[in-house]
Amino acid sequence: QVQLVESGGGLVQAGGSLRLSCVVSRSIFSNIYMGWYRQAPGKQRELVASITGGRTNYADSVKGRFTISRDNTKNTVYLQMNSLKPEDTAVYYCNAAGSAISGSYWGQGTQVTVSS
């Protein structure tokens, strides 16, 4: 069983920054898919950013503002969020997936609220 624990969410004014962290309960490898997703009230969960090996992928809505990174020595994935907008308000979830961990796992989510 793999557990993921997110942290770093909170309330911030528009234009501010937050850094989310996702700690994985076991060693992660560069070929494991790690993604950050978000779900706003009344909306479907959507991909924000992902990283597999050295390859990153971003939703168009966050390109140039958010950066995903990983530290395999700390079993941690980060999401640096800059220039936050009220529309970024959502619960942010971390996901890990791949054959090396035999499945797909989700964290419990962390709330990000951006005030205008």
Helices and strands as residue ranges (DSSP letters): E 4-7, E 10-13, E 18-24, E 33-39, E 46-52, E 55-58, E 66-71, G 72-74, E 76-81, G 86-88, E 90-98, G 99-101, E 103-106, E 110-115
